[in-house]
Amino acid sequence: MTLQLLTRYTGFDEAQFDSDAENRANAGLTPLQRWTETEGAATWILFEVNDQAKAQGWLGKAGSLGHAPESSHFLRTA
């Protein structure tokens, strides 16, 4: 089963996201999909996770996109 991480940001800066690519790669995260809400400014990002502990560390860093996501969920494919 594949482990994934779903995050939600109410503020999203694409330039910051692009500049964080190396940090995400070092944390074992690969972006799979990005959505924006039709009502509101929230952005959702789905990542493939290679190492949950490293991904959890990335989430805790204030530098991951400049701020932590408002919500995050580790999920496994069913």
Z-matrix of the N, CA and C atoms (Angstrom, degrees):
N
C 1 1.458
C 2 1.523 1 109.08
N 3 1.296 2 115.19 1 145.04
C 4 1.450 3 121.95 2 -178.46
C 5 1.520 4 110.53 3 -91.85
N 6 1.338 5 116.01 4 135.29
C 7 1.457 6 121.49 5 175.89
C 8 1.525 7 108.36 6 -94.35
N 9 1.331 8 115.66 7 133.56
C 10 1.454 9 121.13 8 179.02
C 11 1.519 10 109.85 9 -132.52
N 12 1.317 11 115.00 10 162.00
C 13 1.460 12 122.22 11 178.69
C 14 1.517 13 108.05 12 -127.14
N 15 1.325 14 116.40 13 125.49
C 16 1.457 15 122.30 14 177.06
C 17 1.523 16 107.71 15 -109.10
N 18 1.336 17 116.60 16 123.52
C 19 1.463 18 121.10 17 -179.11
C 20 1.521 19 109.73 18 -121.43
N 21 1.328 20 115.06 19 154.04
C 22 1.471 21 121.52 20 178.04
C 23 1.517 22 108.77 21 -130.81
N 24 1.323 23 115.74 22 126.07
C 25 1.463 24 122.84 23 178.16
C 26 1.518 25 109.26 24 -119.99
N 27 1.333 26 117.71 25 130.25
C 28 1.461 27 119.36 26 175.13
C 29 1.526 28 110.60 27 -84.58
N 30 1.315 29 117.06 28 -21.61
C 31 1.458 30 121.82 29 173.07
C 32 1.516 31 107.70 30 -120.45
N 33 1.309 32 118.21 31 127.67
C 34 1.457 33 120.78 32 -176.59
C 35 1.516 34 109.75 33 -135.77
N 36 1.337 35 115.54 34 127.67
C 37 1.458 36 122.52 35 178.80
C 38 1.526 37 107.59 36 -117.00
N 39 1.322 38 116.28 37 110.73
C 40 1.465 39 120.24 38 -175.79
C 41 1.526 40 112.27 39 -62.51
N 42 1.327 41 117.90 40 -36.96
C 43 1.467 42 121.07 41 178.19
C 44 1.525 43 110.43 42 -63.11
N 45 1.324 44 117.02 43 -41.55
C 46 1.471 45 121.21 44 177.79
C 47 1.527 46 110.08 45 -65.37
N 48 1.331 47 116.68 46 -40.54
C 49 1.459 48 121.31 47 177.82
C 50 1.530 49 110.58 48 -60.07
N 51 1.327 50 116.65 49 -45.84
C 52 1.461 51 120.98 50 179.53
C 53 1.523 52 111.45 51 -64.22
N 54 1.327 53 117.46 52 -39.01
C 55 1.466 54 120.20 53 -178.50
C 56 1.529 55 112.32 54 -72.83
N 57 1.327 56 117.83 55 -15.17
C 58 1.464 57 122.24 56 -179.69
C 59 1.530 58 112.56 57 -91.38
N 60 1.328 59 117.94 58 5.49
C 61 1.469 60 121.52 59 -174.43
C 62 1.531 61 112.48 60 -57.03
N 63 1.319 62 117.78 61 -42.16
C 64 1.465 63 119.89 62 -178.98
C 65 1.525 64 111.41 63 -66.42
N 66 1.332 65 117.35 64 -40.99
C 67 1.464 66 120.38 65 177.69
C 68 1.527 67 111.38 66 -62.05
N 69 1.335 68 116.71 67 -41.74
C 70 1.468 69 120.25 68 178.37
C 71 1.521 70 110.43 69 -63.98
N 72 1.319 71 116.75 70 -43.83
C 73 1.472 72 120.30 71 179.78
C 74 1.521 73 110.28 72 -61.49
N 75 1.324 74 117.66 73 -41.99
C 76 1.467 75 121.26 74 178.62
C 77 1.523 76 111.81 75 -65.75
N 78 1.328 77 116.40 76 -25.63
C 79 1.467 78 121.04 77 177.70
C 80 1.524 79 111.89 78 -89.41
N 81 1.327 80 117.21 79 3.82
C 82 1.460 81 120.77 80 178.22
C 83 1.513 82 114.34 81 75.15
N 84 1.334 83 116.87 82 28.27
C 85 1.459 84 121.57 83 -178.61
C 86 1.521 85 110.58 84 -110.02
N 87 1.323 86 115.55 85 133.56
C 88 1.461 87 122.27 86 176.16
C 89 1.516 88 108.02 87 -124.39
N 90 1.344 89 118.64 88 119.08
C 91 1.468 90 119.39 89 178.10
C 92 1.528 91 110.91 90 -65.15
N 93 1.317 92 116.13 91 132.31
C 94 1.461 93 122.03 92 179.17
C 95 1.527 94 111.98 93 -106.90
N 96 1.330 95 115.76 94 -40.05
C 97 1.465 96 120.05 95 -174.24
C 98 1.517 97 108.82 96 -156.00
N 99 1.335 98 115.85 97 147.10
C 100 1.465 99 121.25 98 175.29
C 101 1.520 100 108.29 99 -134.22
N 102 1.326 101 115.26 100 134.18
C 103 1.458 102 121.48 101 179.34
C 104 1.521 103 109.54 102 -126.22
N 105 1.319 104 116.38 103 152.99
C 106 1.457 105 121.90 104 168.60
C 107 1.520 106 107.61 105 -119.30
N 108 1.315 107 115.39 106 142.48
C 109 1.456 108 119.92 107 179.44
C 110 1.522 109 110.01 108 -70.20
N 111 1.311 110 116.32 109 143.93
C 112 1.460 111 120.08 110 179.59
C 113 1.522 112 110.89 111 -72.44
N 114 1.304 113 116.70 112 -28.48
C 115 1.461 114 121.63 113 176.59
C 116 1.518 115 107.09 114 -121.03
N 117 1.301 116 116.37 115 114.42
C 118 1.456 117 120.64 116 -177.52
C 119 1.513 118 110.78 117 107.07
N 120 1.305 119 115.42 118 178.99
C 121 1.459 120 120.00 119 -173.80
C 122 1.525 121 113.07 120 -110.75
N 123 1.307 122 118.20 121 11.86
C 124 1.472 123 120.39 122 -175.67
C 125 1.525 124 111.72 123 -73.33
N 126 1.324 125 114.21 124 146.24
C 127 1.461 126 122.77 125 176.19
C 128 1.521 127 107.93 126 -121.03
N 129 1.304 128 116.35 127 133.40
C 130 1.464 129 123.73 128 176.55
C 131 1.520 130 107.88 129 -109.55
N 132 1.333 131 117.04 130 137.20
C 133 1.464 132 121.14 131 178.08
C 134 1.524 133 108.22 132 -130.73
N 135 1.324 134 115.25 133 130.32
C 136 1.459 135 122.37 134 176.24
C 137 1.524 136 108.09 135 -105.42
N 138 1.332 137 115.78 136 127.03
C 139 1.460 138 122.66 137 179.94
C 140 1.524 139 110.33 138 -117.42
N 141 1.314 140 116.34 139 146.20
C 142 1.462 141 121.29 140 164.99
C 143 1.524 142 105.94 141 -83.02
N 144 1.333 143 116.97 142 139.22
C 145 1.458 144 122.32 143 -175.80
C 146 1.524 145 109.37 144 -116.03
N 147 1.330 146 116.16 145 123.84
C 148 1.464 147 120.71 146 176.47
C 149 1.523 148 112.10 147 -95.32
N 150 1.341 149 117.95 148 -25.10
C 151 1.465 150 122.63 149 -177.24
C 152 1.528 151 107.67 150 -146.54
N 153 1.324 152 116.90 151 106.27
C 154 1.459 153 120.50 152 -174.53
C 155 1.526 154 111.91 153 -63.37
N 156 1.321 155 118.61 154 -38.65
C 157 1.468 156 120.97 155 -179.41
C 158 1.530 157 110.72 156 -63.10
N 159 1.328 158 117.03 157 -43.63
C 160 1.467 159 120.15 158 178.30
C 161 1.528 160 110.91 159 -66.61
N 162 1.314 161 116.47 160 -39.61
C 163 1.465 162 120.27 161 178.63
C 164 1.524 163 110.59 162 -63.76
N 165 1.324 164 116.30 163 -39.83
C 166 1.468 165 120.47 164 177.88
C 167 1.525 166 110.11 165 -63.13
N 168 1.335 167 117.05 166 -39.59
C 169 1.455 168 120.80 167 176.16
C 170 1.515 169 112.13 168 -62.88
N 171 1.330 170 117.34 169 -40.34
C 172 1.455 171 121.80 170 177.90
C 173 1.531 172 110.58 171 -62.16
N 174 1.322 173 116.44 172 -41.15
C 175 1.463 174 120.25 173 179.25
C 176 1.525 175 111.74 174 -61.30
N 177 1.337 176 116.62 175 -34.47
C 178 1.453 177 120.88 176 -176.98
C 179 1.511 178 114.59 177 -77.53
N 180 1.322 179 117.83 178 -12.25
C 181 1.460 180 121.11 179 -178.91
C 182 1.520 181 110.80 180 -82.43
N 183 1.307 182 116.57 181 132.60
C 184 1.461 183 120.53 182 177.84
C 185 1.522 184 110.38 183 -65.31
N 186 1.349 185 117.37 184 -23.03
C 187 1.457 186 120.91 185 -177.65
C 188 1.513 187 114.37 186 -78.11
N 189 1.319 188 118.78 187 -9.84
C 190 1.464 189 119.39 188 178.95
C 191 1.527 190 108.15 189 -73.81
N 192 1.303 191 115.56 190 97.75
C 193 1.464 192 124.72 191 -175.31
C 194 1.528 193 112.19 192 67.24
N 195 1.338 194 117.13 193 20.76
C 196 1.454 195 120.87 194 176.72
C 197 1.519 196 114.06 195 84.24
N 198 1.320 197 117.37 196 -14.09
C 199 1.463 198 122.26 197 178.37
C 200 1.523 199 108.22 198 -165.98
N 201 1.292 200 115.44 199 156.84
C 202 1.463 201 119.41 200 178.37
C 203 1.532 202 109.71 201 -71.93
N 204 1.329 203 117.88 202 154.63
C 205 1.470 204 119.44 203 177.27
C 206 1.526 205 110.53 204 -67.69
N 207 1.321 206 115.52 205 155.12
C 208 1.468 207 120.12 206 176.45
C 209 1.520 208 110.62 207 -67.38
N 210 1.316 209 116.96 208 -30.69
C 211 1.465 210 120.39 209 175.18
C 212 1.522 211 108.77 210 -150.65
N 213 1.326 212 114.52 211 152.67
C 214 1.465 213 120.59 212 177.07
C 215 1.516 214 108.45 213 -150.58
N 216 1.333 215 114.52 214 145.82
C 217 1.457 216 120.24 215 -177.25
C 218 1.526 217 108.84 216 -142.92
N 219 1.335 218 117.18 217 127.10
C 220 1.451 219 121.25 218 170.81
C 221 1.522 220 107.43 219 -85.35
N 222 1.329 221 116.04 220 131.97
C 223 1.460 222 122.10 221 -175.58
C 224 1.523 223 110.02 222 -132.72
N 225 1.315 224 116.64 223 150.48
C 226 1.464 225 122.09 224 173.08
C 227 1.515 226 108.13 225 -115.80
N 228 1.329 227 116.21 226 142.75
C 229 1.456 228 119.12 227 176.37
C 230 1.525 229 108.66 228 -65.31
N 231 1.309 230 116.00 229 144.45
C 232 1.474 231 120.94 230 -177.23
C 233 1.515 232 109.99 231 -95.46
